[in-house]
C-alpha cells in the first residue's frame, strides 16, 4: 500500500515527536537522584519564601529563620522532645494494635462468607466517619489521657488496613488455591504457603497506609485531654496564634511521616524483591 501525500507529514511529525521525547528522557536520566532531591528542596524553599513575603500568607507561613529559631524556644520550654516522644508512643501503639487486629479480620472476611457479610458493611460504614466525630464517645468510655488516643488511632488504622489486606486476599489467583487443594493442602497450608506470599505486597501497602492514617489522625486523637504531643501542641499554639512553632510542629509531623515511608520502602524491597515492578 502506497502512503498518500497527506499521511507522510503526519508520520514525520510522529517520528519527530518520538525522537524529541527520547532525547528528553535521556537528559532526565542523566540527572542523579540526589540532584532531584536538591532541586525539589530548593523549589520548596523558594515557594516558602514567596509565601512569607506575601502580606496575605505571611502570618500562616512565617520566615524560615523564625521557624528554625522556634526550635530553641520550644526546647527551652521543655516541650519539644516531650511532645515528639508522646506522639510517637501513641502512634506506635495504635498502629501496632490496629495491624494485629486487622490482619486476622481481613483474612477471615476474605475466606469465610458469613464473616464477610456480617463485618464488611460495618467496616465500610465506620470508615467513612471522620475520627474527630467519635472522639467524644471514646473519651466518655475510656476517660482522658493516652488511652483514648491509642483507641482512636487503632480504630482509624484498623479500618484502612483491613480493607487493603482484604482486597489482597481476594485477589489471590484461584488457580493456585485449587492446585494446592488438589495436592492435599489444608486451610492452614494454603494460608501459609499460598495466600501469605501472594498477599504480602498488599500487607506492605496496608502498613504504609496505616502509618499515614495514624499520623493524620494524630490531632483528632490528641484532642482527648492530652497534656503533651504534637497534635495537642498545634492546637494550643493555634489558640495563641503563634505561627512559627505551629508550622515547626507541622513540619516535624511531615518529617516523621517521610521517615516511616522510607523505612517501609526498605522493608518492601527486602520482603518483595521477587515482585516485578514497572520502571518509570
N, C-alpha and C positions, 0 to 999 in steps of 0.2 A: 504494500500500500504506500503511495507517494504522499508525503506531507504537503498540505496546502500552504500557500504563502502566509495565510493568517495564523497557522499553527506554529510556524517557525519562530516568530518573535516571542510567543508565549513560552516555548520550550527554552529559548535562550535566556529569557528572564528568570525562569525557574532555576536553570543551571547557575546563573549568576548569583541568585539569592542563596543557593546551597553552598557555593564557593565562599561567599562572604560569611555565612554562618560558621563554616569550618574554620575560617581564619579567626573569627571572634572567639570560638570555643578554644582554639589552640592558645590564643593570647591569655584567656582567663585561666586556663590550666597551668600556665607558666607562673602565675602569682601564687606564692606559698600560702598555706593556711594561716600562719601567724600574721602575715601581711593583711589578710582579710580581717582578722580579729582586730588589728590595729586600726584599719580603716573604719570598721564598724564602731569601735570605741571613740575614735576621733569625730565621726559623724554625730554620735550621741552627745558628745561634749559641746559641739557647735550648736546643736538644737537646744541643749540645756542653756547655753549662754544666751542665745536669742530669746528664749522664754524668760530668762532672768532680767533682761533689759527692757522687755515689753511691759508697759505700765499695767496692762490688763492681766498678765500672768506672773508678774514678778513676785507677788505675795505667795502664790502657790508653789513657785519654783525659784526659791532664793538662790543667790550665787553659790557656786560650788565651794568657795572658800568658807562661807558661813556654815555650810553643811558639814564640812570637814572639821571646823572648829567646834561644832556641836558635839562631836565625839568626846572631846575632853570635858565638855560641860556635863554630859550625861555620866561619864566615868567619875567625875568629882562628886556627883550626886549619889554615887553608889548604885546606879540603876542599870547601866548599860549591860554589863555582863550578867547581872542577875536576871534581867528581862530575857536575854537570849537563852540562858540556861532553863528558865521556867518554861518558855515556849517550846524549846526542844524536847523537854521531858513530856509535856502534854501531847505534842505532835507525834513523838515516837511511840508513846504508849497507846494512843488512839489508833495510829496506823497499824501497829502490830496486832492489836486486838481485832481491828476490822478485817485484816487479812486472814487471821486464824479462823474467824467465823465465816468469812466469805468463801474460802476455798471449798470446804465440805458442802456448804449450802448450794453453791453453784454446780458442783458435780452431781449432787442429789437431784437438783432441779432438772438437769440435762438428761439424767439417766432414768429417773422414775417419773412417769407422767402424773401420778397423784400429787407428788410433792410440787411439781411444776404448776399444776392447776391451782393449788392452794396458796403457794408462796409468791409466785411471779406477779400476780395482779397487785399485791400489796407492796412489793418492792418497786414496781413501776409507779404506784400511787405516791409513796413516800418520797421517791427520788425526785419528784417534781416540786416538792415543798422546800423552800429555802430554809437552811438550818436556823437562821435567825427567828423563824416563825415558831419553832418548837423549843427554843432555848428556855423560855419561861416555864414550860411544863417540866423540863428536865431539872431546873433549879428547884421547883416545888417538891419534886420527888427525891432529889439527891442532895439538896442544900447548895451552899455556895462553896467556892474553892476549886481545887484541881479536879475533883471527882466529876462534876458536871462537864468540865472542859473535855476530859477524856471521853465521856459518854457521847457528847455531841460530835467530836471528831471521829469516833468509832462508827457512829451511825452513818455519817457522810461518806467515809471511806468504804465501809461495808457495802453500801448501795452501788457505788460505781464499780468496785472490784467484782462484786457478784455478777453483775450484768456482763462485764467483759469476759470473765472466765467462763461463764455460762455459754456465751456465744462461741467461745473457743472449743468447748467440749462438743457443742452441736455441729461444729464444722469438721470434726474428725471424720476422715473418709470411712464410710460404712463398709467398704470392701475390706479394709484392714480388720475391722471388728468381726466381720463374718469369717474371714480367714482364720483369725485367732480361735474362734469358737469351733471351727471345723477341726483345728489341730488339738482341741481338747482343753482350751484355756477357760478358766472360770472367771467370774466377775473381778476377783482380786487381781488375777494375772493380767486381764485386759486393762484395768486401771493403771497398773504399774508399768507394763511393757508397751502398751499401745496408746492409751489416752494421755498419760502424763507426758511422754516425749512430744506428742503431736500438739498438746495444749500449751507447752512451755512458752512459746512466743507470746501467746495471749496472756499468760500469767505475768510475764515480764511487762507487757503493756498495762495490765491491771495494776501492777506495782507502781509504774510510772504515773498513771492517772490517780491512783490513791494518794501518792505523795503530794501531787499537785493539789488535790482536793483538801488534803489535811492542812496545807498552808493557807489555801484560800478560805477555809472555814475558821481560821485562827481568830480573827477579830470577833466573829459571832460566838465562838467558844469562850473567849476571854471576856465576854460581856456578862459573865456569871459571877460577878463579885470577886474577880481575880485581884490580887494585890501586887502582882508582877507579871510581866510578859510583854511581848512586842505589840500584840493587838491591844492589850489594855493601855499600854503607854501611848499608842497612837490616838486612842480615844481621849485620854487625859490631856494630851498636848493639843488636840483639836479644840477642846473646851477653852484653852487659853490662847488659841490662835498662834502657837509657837511653831512656825513653819519649818525652820532649819532642822531641828531634831526630829520633827514628824517625818519629813522627807528622808532623813537619815534612816529611820526605822523601816520605812517602806523599802528603801534600797537594801537594807540588811535582809529583809524577808526575801527579796529577789535573789540576793547572793546565795542564801541558804537553798532556795529552790534550784538554782543553776548547779550548785554543788551536788545536790541529790540527783539531779538529772544526769550529771557526768558519771556519778557512781553507778547509777542504774544502767547506763550505756556500757560501762566497763563490764558489769555483771552479765549483760546481754551478750556481749561479744564472746565471753568465756563459756556461757552456757548454750548459746545457739549459734556457734561458729559454723555448724554444718548447714545452716539455712542459707539458701541462695537469696541474694538481695539485688534489686535493680540499682545499678550505678547511675547517679545523677550528677 
